[in-house]
């Protein structure tokens, strides 16, 4: 574990927290342009976070110590999961903990405390948000695992670095990978709370899932929760990009290669942001009990991908 | 530590448990003798069992002895090897903490109508019988001790015998324990016939064909599966575990179910010794279905102890999934992956023992402080019982399989062994096993949902009833018992490599090979198959989370993180009160709607005699109408046919006896 590898980990963690608001700002800007508006500037999410950190925290009198601790736990767990997903370079010191199931476990830990925080104050909205979030995540987990299975059947490892390296040297376009990509895109939309599963910019409490759980938060707590949600979006984006389209990522730590890797990942994230904005503009949010159908589709894609490794890709 | 020393320690543990039982018989009206002498003896018995188990694991040898008890031509043989040693550690650790916990908990039974000598006496006998089952080296001693274990736990379950529901639950438990015991006896019968002897040594050398071996396997799976609570033989579990006193529920759920797992491993992996992929698929399928159905039924409960009992069904399903995967890989000639799956099952056994006992102890603390078992009446307990709340949170996080606690490690190992299915040749197996793994993922996510519900409704929010609003913190001994288990949950989650190197001797002795590669990259990385395939650095994740926690606490101490209190958001209408919170049934409603066809749901609005309307919702176990009721009907019809033989005439009965005697004489010659 050399000093350069350690420095790269620190750099990647810093880039994750710094770039997450920018991605959200970019998606909002593209949506505004599609809706024929000028929209807020790209740096508006940074200004929002700065404003929230400066505000006073007002906590409900019925809130327990868990309510106070939850934003820090959620942010730390999400950040730790993000530290393991390669962003613009592959040879990291955190390659050892970059196990995709461990990353899913850390995100599940964050979601657990988020749901508990929603139930803490004793209002109906928090309980509703927690209940809906646990339903969506319960149905998304098997879909995600089956899609991972489909990839593991070919790569024979759950380590993210191995997955990225495999795709960099792959010479064959596999149907199982295409199915796994479809499944993971649907799961990512559900897990990050975007349209059509959840509307991140709604202000009607009865339509909220994620927002309902953080309804009681204010000040720096709200800033941390919002930042964690933005970080989760960037995490899933980086995961999809670097596992399925990693070309251009830096494999050695030369300065030119690093700059090259960073440029390409920013370009791919920009394209992903445009696609997300287009889908959010074209689609409407589904009612809650249509979400199982959506996630069953993801499960079906994953199953097809896994079966195609057994049936189609024999001898590959 | 030499093997015979471990055997002496095991004997001392059994003696302590029996001494605890004897002392309890002298209890009068007060619980002082129980609290000061009997329960500490119980805890000491557990401690000696833990030491004996550690000795057997570290020593690595096999200790055998012959006791001058039993039949004249078949003395009882005892044997303490690595497998027994591992389960001794499980039983010992949980019994130690239960003994400490019970010293405080039993005080609540003072002045009641139930028999205190019975509680302490049968409790000691129960622990002694469980330890002796694991020491047994011949079928006779095993069956006698198994019977004693079932009978003593029956008397413990029926402790609150004033309610008819408790009595019928205990009777169902006794009935199913005996049916299971009969199946195990028949399995031993097959092995003894082919092995020409009742000792386990003779059975190991038995040469069984595929047909007879499958029969022995199915009978053993039926018997031990019934005791372990696998679907559809689980009906007794959610009825019997809630009605027992909470420390007994912790013992039964945490420890007795693991004795069933021990029995299954002993009979199948040790005595039968051969593996076929068909058996592996059967065990994997039953395990997956138990896991999924267990957690789905648990989500629908609002009685806290019944919910925890259904979660035991789920976790035993996960343990048997691991065992099924091990059998599958061993049958197909992949001993390394088989060993990984085996270790995953063993790890989950001890994890479940730890966090399930912890959760039952928490439920017992709530029952002790607030007299409440129904979650719909709880709320806000974290502020009234802070330490119980903290330890219960540790139990909730562990059972939801979240890092950095222990539940995550065993589920990770199970997933890793399932993901190695690409190495098999059969396309059918490569398609079926991932589906089982997906069911495991669904189970884990639903378990997390269930425990968000449990913790959120019971400990967070506002109190929904007066007794809960005035709940007092639990006594110190109860907090200490829970604290020890919570510390071990964290320890087993953060140091998996140390633990696996400790239990590595078990697969070495049972399967013939260990997992040397799991810890070959140092104590920091868990690499069960190979470093490139998968690695888990538990201490790193724990350290990162700990650093964040310490930093946050430091900032709070410096006064940099001030908050101001106010009212909760109420949309500008009336201030929210306790009745406006989400209920447990309400929380589970989306999942009930999505998975509705798997339950038997009775929902509607009824009109009460005084004109008021009431909404009712009953979620019943489908296994009753699909499995148990048909069997009960068949048994009743068969019994009615048989009564036609009973004509009341003595001469007819003598005629039947003569015919049977002639038939038996013809069979024997």
Boltz contact constraints between the chains, C-beta under 6 A:
constraints:
  - contact:
      token1: [A, 57]
      token2: [B, 563]
      max_distance: 6.0
  - contact:
      token1: [A, 58]
      token2: [B, 564]
      max_distance: 6.0
  - contact:
      token1: [A, 58]
      token2: [B, 566]
      max_distance: 6.0
  - contact:
      token1: [A, 59]
      token2: [B, 563]
      max_distance: 6.0
  - contact:
      token1: [A, 59]
      token2: [B, 565]
      max_distance: 6.0
  - contact:
      token1: [A, 60]
      token2: [B, 568]
      max_distance: 6.0
  - contact:
      token1: [A, 61]
      token2: [B, 565]
      max_distance: 6.0
  - contact:
      token1: [A, 62]
      token2: [B, 462]
      max_distance: 6.0
  - contact:
      token1: [A, 64]
      token2: [B, 382]
      max_distance: 6.0
  - contact:
      token1: [A, 64]
      token2: [B, 383]
      max_distance: 6.0
  - contact:
      token1: [A, 72]
      token2: [B, 552]
      max_distance: 6.0
  - contact:
      token1: [A, 76]
      token2: [B, 548]
      max_distance: 6.0
  - contact:
      token1: [A, 80]
      token2: [B, 544]
      max_distance: 6.0
  - contact:
      token1: [A, 96]
      token2: [B, 525]
      max_distance: 6.0
  - contact:
      token1: [A, 96]
      token2: [B, 535]
      max_distance: 6.0
  - contact:
      token1: [A, 96]
      token2: [B, 537]
      max_distance: 6.0
  - contact:
      token1: [A, 97]
      token2: [B, 537]
      max_distance: 6.0
  - contact:
      token1: [A, 97]
      token2: [B, 540]
      max_distance: 6.0
  - contact:
      token1: [A, 99]
      token2: [B, 534]
      max_distance: 6.0
  - contact:
      token1: [A, 99]
      token2: [B, 536]
      max_distance: 6.0
  - contact:
      token1: [A, 101]
      token2: [B, 412]
      max_distance: 6.0
  - contact:
      token1: [A, 101]
      token2: [B, 415]
      max_distance: 6.0
  - contact:
      token1: [A, 102]
      token2: [B, 536]
      max_distance: 6.0
  - contact:
      token1: [A, 105]
      token2: [B, 403]
      max_distance: 6.0
  - contact:
      token1: [A, 105]
      token2: [B, 408]
      max_distance: 6.0
  - contact:
      token1: [A, 106]
      token2: [B, 403]
      max_distance: 6.0
  - contact:
      token1: [A, 108]
      token2: [B, 402]
      max_distance: 6.0
  - contact:
      token1: [A, 109]
      token2: [B, 402]
      max_distance: 6.0
  - contact:
      token1: [A, 112]
      token2: [B, 402]
      max_distance: 6.0
  - contact:
      token1: [A, 112]
      token2: [B, 448]
      max_distance: 6.0
  - contact:
      token1: [A, 115]
      token2: [B, 452]
      max_distance: 6.0
  - contact:
      token1: [A, 116]
      token2: [B, 456]
      max_distance: 6.0
  - contact:
      token1: [A, 119]
      token2: [B, 456]
      max_distance: 6.0
  - contact:
      token1: [A, 119]
      token2: [B, 460]
      max_distance: 6.0
  - contact:
      token1: [A, 120]
      token2: [B, 460]
      max_distance: 6.0
  - contact:
      token1: [A, 121]
      token2: [B, 568]
      max_distance: 6.0
  - contact:
      token1: [A, 122]
      token2: [B, 461]
      max_distance: 6.0
  - contact:
      token1: [A, 122]
      token2: [B, 462]
      max_distance: 6.0
  - contact:
      token1: [A, 122]
      token2: [B, 581]
      max_distance: 6.0
  - contact:
      token1: [A, 123]
      token2: [B, 568]
      max_distance: 6.0
  - contact:
      token1: [A, 123]
      token2: [B, 576]
      max_distance: 6.0
  - contact:
      token1: [A, 124]
      token2: [B, 580]
      max_distance: 6.0
  - contact:
      token1: [A, 127]
      token2: [B, 582]
      max_distance: 6.0
  - contact:
      token1: [A, 131]
      token2: [B, 587]
      max_distance: 6.0
  - contact:
      token1: [A, 131]
      token2: [B, 590]
      max_distance: 6.0
  - contact:
      token1: [A, 134]
      token2: [B, 449]
      max_distance: 6.0
  - contact:
      token1: [A, 134]
      token2: [B, 452]
      max_distance: 6.0
  - contact:
      token1: [A, 135]
      token2: [B, 590]
      max_distance: 6.0
  - contact:
      token1: [A, 135]
      token2: [B, 591]
      max_distance: 6.0
  - contact:
      token1: [A, 137]
      token2: [B, 445]
      max_distance: 6.0
  - contact:
      token1: [A, 138]
      token2: [B, 445]
      max_distance: 6.0
  - contact:
      token1: [A, 138]
      token2: [B, 446]
      max_distance: 6.0
  - contact:
      token1: [A, 138]
      token2: [B, 449]
      max_distance: 6.0
  - contact:
      token1: [A, 141]
      token2: [B, 441]
      max_distance: 6.0
  - contact:
      token1: [A, 141]
      token2: [B, 445]
      max_distance: 6.0
  - contact:
      token1: [A, 142]
      token2: [B, 438]
      max_distance: 6.0
  - contact:
      token1: [A, 142]
      token2: [B, 441]
      max_distance: 6.0
  - contact:
      token1: [A, 142]
      token2: [B, 442]
      max_distance: 6.0
  - contact:
      token1: [A, 145]
      token2: [B, 438]
      max_distance: 6.0
  - contact:
      token1: [A, 145]
      token2: [B, 441]
      max_distance: 6.0
  - contact:
      token1: [A, 146]
      token2: [B, 438]
      max_distance: 6.0
  - contact:
      token1: [A, 149]
      token2: [B, 434]
      max_distance: 6.0
  - contact:
      token1: [A, 152]
      token2: [B, 419]
      max_distance: 6.0
  - contact:
      token1: [A, 153]
      token2: [B, 422]
      max_distance: 6.0
  - contact:
      token1: [A, 157]
      token2: [B, 532]
      max_distance: 6.0
  - contact:
      token1: [A, 157]
      token2: [B, 533]
      max_distance: 6.0
  - contact:
      token1: [A, 158]
      token2: [B, 534]
      max_distance: 6.0
  - contact:
      token1: [A, 292]
      token2: [B, 594]
      max_distance: 6.0
  - contact:
      token1: [A, 306]
      token2: [B, 434]
      max_distance: 6.0
  - contact:
      token1: [A, 307]
      token2: [B, 431]
      max_distance: 6.0
  - contact:
      token1: [A, 310]
      token2: [B, 427]
      max_distance: 6.0
  - contact:
      token1: [A, 310]
      token2: [B, 430]
      max_distance: 6.0
  - contact:
      token1: [A, 310]
      token2: [B, 431]
      max_distance: 6.0
